[in-house]
Amino acid sequence: MKKFRPILGISLLVQSVTFFILCIINAEKKKGLAAIFGLFGTIGGAAGAALLYTEYKERKFMFDEDEDFFDEFDEFIDDFDDIDGDDVTEDEILCTFEGNDAE
């Protein structure tokens, strides 16, 4: 549901813009239809904005809460900084399979 929420929010905002354009087009001749398009545009825009705002707040809260995750990741990287490149030989890096011909 988390990946679906921003997509739905953006599509509702695009749909509301389309409804507002249709409202403007039909404003002179068909006032009742223009009012319905305006109403649906307002409802869709509010719903899309609410979905995007909710997603923004949850993601912001998630990254504020998981600052210790980044500290643990930095410690993990620091462990690899201690490794000296001279200790590793070419035989340890190269991995060949003898006797395995693909032909």
C-alpha positions as CSV (number, residue, x, y, z in Angstrom):
1,M,0.0,0.0,0.0
2,K,2.9,2.4,0.6
3,K,4.1,2.5,-3.0
4,F,0.5,2.7,-4.2
5,R,-0.3,5.8,-2.1
6,P,1.9,8.4,-4.0
7,I,0.8,7.1,-7.4
8,L,-2.8,7.4,-6.4
9,G,-2.2,10.9,-5.0
10,I,-0.5,12.1,-8.1
11,S,-3.2,10.6,-10.4
12,L,-6.0,12.2,-8.3
13,L,-4.3,15.6,-8.7
14,V,-3.9,15.2,-12.4
15,Q,-7.6,14.1,-12.6
16,S,-8.7,17.1,-10.6
17,V,-6.8,19.5,-13.0
18,T,-8.6,17.8,-15.9
19,F,-11.9,18.2,-14.2
20,F,-11.3,21.9,-13.6
21,I,-10.4,22.4,-17.3
22,L,-13.7,20.7,-18.2
23,C,-15.5,22.9,-15.7
24,I,-14.1,26.0,-17.4
25,I,-15.0,24.7,-20.8
26,N,-18.6,23.9,-19.8
27,A,-19.1,27.0,-17.6
28,E,-21.0,29.0,-20.2
29,K,-23.3,26.5,-21.9
30,K,-23.9,23.7,-19.4
31,K,-23.7,25.2,-15.9
32,G,-25.0,22.0,-14.1
33,L,-22.3,19.9,-15.8
34,A,-19.7,22.5,-15.0
35,A,-20.7,22.5,-11.3
36,I,-20.3,18.7,-11.2
37,F,-16.9,18.8,-12.8
38,G,-15.9,21.5,-10.4
39,L,-17.1,19.5,-7.4
40,F,-15.3,16.3,-8.5
41,G,-12.2,18.3,-9.2
42,T,-12.2,19.8,-5.7
43,I,-12.8,16.4,-4.1
44,G,-10.1,14.7,-6.1
45,G,-7.6,17.5,-5.5
46,A,-8.2,17.4,-1.8
47,A,-7.9,13.6,-1.7
48,G,-4.8,13.6,-3.8
49,A,-3.2,16.3,-1.7
50,A,-4.1,14.5,1.5
51,L,-2.6,11.2,0.3
52,L,0.7,13.0,-0.8
53,Y,0.9,14.9,2.5
54,T,0.4,11.7,4.5
55,E,3.1,9.9,2.5
56,Y,5.4,12.8,3.0
57,K,4.9,12.9,6.7
58,E,5.4,9.1,7.1
59,R,8.6,9.2,5.0
60,K,10.0,12.1,6.9
61,F,9.1,10.4,10.3
62,M,10.7,7.2,9.0
63,F,14.0,8.9,8.2
64,D,14.1,10.9,11.4
65,E,13.5,7.8,13.4
66,D,16.1,5.6,11.6
67,E,19.1,7.9,12.1
68,D,20.7,5.0,14.1
69,F,20.5,2.9,10.9
70,F,22.9,5.3,9.2
71,D,25.2,5.2,12.2
72,E,25.3,1.4,12.0
73,F,26.0,1.6,8.2
74,D,28.9,3.9,8.8
75,E,30.3,1.5,11.4
76,F,30.0,-1.3,8.8
77,I,31.9,0.7,6.2
78,D,34.6,1.6,8.8
79,D,35.2,-2.1,9.4
80,F,36.2,-2.4,5.7
81,D,38.5,0.7,5.9
82,D,40.7,-1.2,8.3
83,I,41.6,-3.9,5.7
84,D,45.0,-3.3,4.1
85,G,45.1,-4.0,0.4
86,D,48.6,-5.5,0.6
87,D,47.3,-8.5,2.6
88,V,45.1,-9.7,-0.3
89,T,46.8,-11.8,-2.9
90,E,45.8,-12.3,-6.5
91,D,44.9,-15.9,-5.9
92,E,42.4,-14.9,-3.3
93,I,40.7,-12.5,-5.7
94,L,40.7,-14.6,-8.9
95,C,38.3,-17.4,-8.9
96,T,38.6,-19.8,-11.9
97,F,36.9,-23.1,-12.6
98,E,39.2,-25.5,-14.2
99,G,37.8,-28.3,-16.3
100,N,34.5,-26.6,-16.9
101,D,34.5,-26.0,-20.6
102,A,31.3,-24.5,-22.0
103,E,32.0,-25.9,-25.5
